């Protein structure tokens, strides 16, 4: 007899929305927490105490009697439930049932013969045990000792190991097991399975471990959301940093707050690790991000147009208007990181072409050295290939455009002449 996919079975939890994945393979929206079908990571049936063949006394002192005094040597088994086939079954365990079966009976056979004892204390109806039956059956092994007839007749006869069982197959297997138990008339040697104990699953190590893992997962998710929201808030305030500190200063502060120096010289620093295996919240932008923000802000809507002034060959002054998108074209040919900045009464060198690469030098006091620094700090517009340098004499702004922009952005709607006369003075 064959079988179909176990997904064809009755859904014990009712209809659920179909799972949807994003382009990166992540569940989106509320489907992130959707219950998923999964084989259990814990044993449903677990062997317990193997009862001794003899109690060692003249008169039997055990209940039921040992094999030496007319009883049967049996094996105890622990059965966990309910197991419905969901990924969170480990945290949904409610009951542990201990059963006795004849020694040598395979665990899969013990389970199917014990299913009637699990209804309705563990499963509301026998059909809800179909998925757990499939999981137990998938772990069973072929054995010639239980393939015949009698008390040890296998309820799985005709089904090959590894075959996927349909609901019809599961129903047939349980029917065979129930018939064998009924024929045993309560006798363990004849194939009966009896219940010796029912207990709450709260003391089960499987449940305790699952609850600890769930608590840890929730804590990590909360810490991750807190970190990500904090980082998003800081990114929204990044623009305010451009007028406070230089990119070099912010980069060094970021290294101290967020990064862990690498033990290998010359390699990149890695994010600083904190609790739960998470990295430190990103409080500050990187040096390159801040430089990019500054350069892109020049092209932002509403910016006042500006231009550079230089000498002309005829002795006059040339005006060089700034072209929108200038930095976008330059970035493809220049290294944005090779920048040195004057800050904090000193100079930070970040240029591999100079001797003080990555170092901070104090403000120079020597007049000769100051002259040299002034000469090397002048600005020169140049061609894309670095040729044709022209000394910049000054920077000009579109005053008319600036006034118009101020009027448009700062004007108070509906303001009257009386309002102007009564308002405070403004520059």
ChimeraX attribute file (.defattr): number of C-alpha atoms within 10 A of each C-alpha:
attribute: neighborCount
match mode: 1-to-1
recipient: residues
	/A:1	10
	/A:2	11
	/A:3	16
	/A:4	14
	/A:5	11
	/A:6	16
	/A:7	12
	/A:8	10
	/A:9	17
	/A:10	14
	/A:11	14
	/A:12	15
	/A:13	10
	/A:14	6
	/A:15	8
	/A:16	10
	/A:17	8
	/A:18	8
	/A:19	13
	/A:20	14
	/A:21	13
	/A:22	9
	/A:23	8
	/A:24	6
	/A:25	8
	/A:26	11
	/A:27	15
	/A:28	14
	/A:29	11
	/A:30	10
	/A:31	16
	/A:32	12
	/A:33	9
	/A:34	15
	/A:35	15
	/A:36	12
	/A:37	13
	/A:38	13
	/A:39	17
	/A:40	18
	/A:41	11
	/A:42	12
	/A:43	14
	/A:44	19
	/A:45	20
	/A:46	13
	/A:47	14
	/A:48	14
	/A:49	11
	/A:50	14
	/A:51	16
	/A:52	14
	/A:53	15
	/A:54	18
	/A:55	16
	/A:56	12
	/A:57	10
	/A:58	8
	/A:59	10
	/A:60	17
	/A:61	13
	/A:62	12
	/A:63	7
	/A:64	12
	/A:65	17
	/A:66	20
	/A:67	16
	/A:68	17
	/A:69	18
	/A:70	11
	/A:71	18
	/A:72	22
	/A:73	22
	/A:74	23
	/A:75	18
	/A:76	22
	/A:77	22
	/A:78	19
	/A:79	23
	/A:80	25
	/A:81	22
	/A:82	22
	/A:83	25
	/A:84	24
	/A:85	24
	/A:86	17
	/A:87	17
	/A:88	18
	/A:89	22
	/A:90	22
	/A:91	18
	/A:92	17
	/A:93	20
	/A:94	19
	/A:95	19
	/A:96	23
	/A:97	22
	/A:98	21
	/A:99	23
	/A:100	24
	/A:101	28
	/A:102	22
	/A:103	15
	/A:104	12
	/A:105	18
	/A:106	18
	/A:107	20
	/A:108	22
	/A:109	24
	/A:110	23
	/A:111	26
	/A:112	26
	/A:113	25
	/A:114	25
	/A:115	23
	/A:116	19
	/A:117	18
	/A:118	23
	/A:119	15
	/A:120	11
	/A:121	15
	/A:122	21
	/A:123	18
	/A:124	13
	/A:125	14
	/A:126	17
	/A:127	18
	/A:128	21
	/A:129	26
	/A:130	28
	/A:131	25
	/A:132	23
	/A:133	22
	/A:134	22
	/A:135	22
	/A:136	20
	/A:137	24
	/A:138	15
	/A:139	12
	/A:140	15
	/A:141	12
	/A:142	13
	/A:143	9
	/A:144	7
	/A:145	13
	/A:146	19
	/A:147	15
	/A:148	11
	/A:149	10
	/A:150	13
	/A:151	19
	/A:152	20
	/A:153	18
	/A:154	24
	/A:155	22
	/A:156	24
	/A:157	15
	/A:158	10
	/A:159	16
	/A:160	14
	/A:161	14
	/A:162	13
	/A:163	15
	/A:164	18
	/A:165	26
	/A:166	20
	/A:167	20
	/A:168	12
	/A:169	19
	/A:170	23
	/A:171	16
	/A:172	14
	/A:173	21
	/A:174	25
	/A:175	14
	/A:176	18
	/A:177	25
	/A:178	19
	/A:179	12
	/A:180	22
	/A:181	21
	/A:182	13
	/A:183	14
	/A:184	17
	/A:185	11
	/A:186	13
	/A:187	18
	/A:188	20
	/A:189	17
	/A:190	18
	/A:191	25
	/A:192	24
	/A:193	27
	/A:194	19
	/A:195	15
	/A:196	11
	/A:197	11
	/A:198	15
	/A:199	12
	/A:200	11
	/A:201	19
	/A:202	14
	/A:203	10
	/A:204	15
	/A:205	10
	/A:206	17
	/A:207	20
	/A:208	15
	/A:209	13
	/A:210	17
	/A:211	15
	/A:212	12
	/A:213	13
	/A:214	15
	/A:215	12
	/A:216	13
	/A:217	13
	/A:218	12
	/A:219	13
	/A:220	16
	/A:221	13
	/A:222	12
	/A:223	15
	/A:224	16
	/A:225	12
	/A:226	13
	/A:227	18
	/A:228	14
	/A:229	13
	/A:230	14
	/A:231	17
	/A:232	14
	/A:233	12
	/A:234	16
	/A:235	15
	/A:236	9
	/A:237	12
	/A:238	15
	/A:239	15
	/A:240	10
	/A:241	15
	/A:242	16
	/A:243	8
	/A:244	9
	/A:245	13
	/A:246	19
	/A:247	23
	/A:248	26
	/A:249	15
	/A:250	18
	/A:251	19
	/A:252	13
	/A:253	14
	/A:254	17
	/A:255	18
	/A:256	11
	/A:257	16
	/A:258	19
	/A:259	19
	/A:260	15
	/A:261	15
	/A:262	12
	/A:263	9
	/A:264	8
	/A:265	8
	/A:266	7
	/A:267	9
	/A:268	12
	/A:269	15
	/A:270	13
	/A:271	18
	/A:272	17
	/A:273	14
	/A:274	10
	/A:275	9
	/A:276	13
	/A:277	8
	/A:278	14
	/A:279	16
	/A:280	17
	/A:281	21
	/A:282	20
	/A:283	19
	/A:284	21
	/A:285	20
	/A:286	17
	/A:287	19
	/A:288	14
	/A:289	14
	/A:290	21
	/A:291	19
	/A:292	15
	/A:293	15
	/A:294	17
	/A:295	15
	/A:296	15
	/A:297	14
	/A:298	18
	/A:299	17
	/A:300	11
	/A:301	7
	/A:302	13
	/A:303	12
	/A:304	18
	/A:305	18
	/A:306	17
	/A:307	15
	/A:308	19
	/A:309	17
	/A:310	18
	/A:311	14
	/A:312	11
	/A:313	8
	/A:314	7
	/A:315	7
	/A:316	8
	/A:317	13
	/A:318	16
	/A:319	15
	/A:320	15
	/A:321	13
	/A:322	13
	/A:323	11
	/A:324	12
	/A:325	12
	/A:326	13
	/A:327	15
	/A:328	12
	/A:329	10
	/A:330	13
	/A:331	11
	/A:332	9
	/A:333	11
	/A:334	13
	/A:335	10
	/A:336	13
	/A:337	13
	/A:338	13
	/A:339	15
	/A:340	18
	/A:341	15
	/A:342	15
	/A:343	16
	/A:344	13
	/A:345	9
	/A:346	13
	/A:347	17
	/A:348	21
	/A:349	21
	/A:350	19
	/A:351	16
	/A:352	12
	/A:353	9
	/A:354	9
	/A:355	10
	/A:356	13
	/A:357	15
	/A:358	15
	/A:359	12
	/A:360	18
	/A:361	13
	/A:362	12
	/A:363	13
	/A:364	13
	/A:365	8
	/A:366	8
	/A:367	9
	/A:368	10
	/A:369	11
	/A:370	13
	/A:371	11
	/A:372	10
	/A:373	12
	/A:374	10
	/A:375	10
	/A:376	9
	/A:377	9
	/A:378	10
	/A:379	13
	/A:380	15
	/A:381	15
	/A:382	12
	/A:383	11
	/A:384	11
	/A:385	8
	/A:386	11
	/A:387	9
	/A:388	10
	/A:389	11
	/A:390	15
	/A:391	14
	/A:392	16
	/A:393	14
	/A:394	11
	/A:395	12
	/A:396	13
	/A:397	13
	/A:398	12
	/A:399	12
	/A:400	11
	/A:401	15
	/A:402	15
	/A:403	12
	/A:404	13
	/A:405	15
	/A:406	13
	/A:407	11
	/A:408	10
	/A:409	10
	/A:410	9
	/A:411	10
	/A:412	9
	/A:413	6
	/A:414	6
	/A:415	9
	/A:416	9
	/A:417	8
	/A:418	8
	/A:419	10
	/A:420	10
	/A:421	9
	/A:422	8
	/A:423	9
	/A:424	7
	/A:425	7
	/A:426	4
	/A:427	2
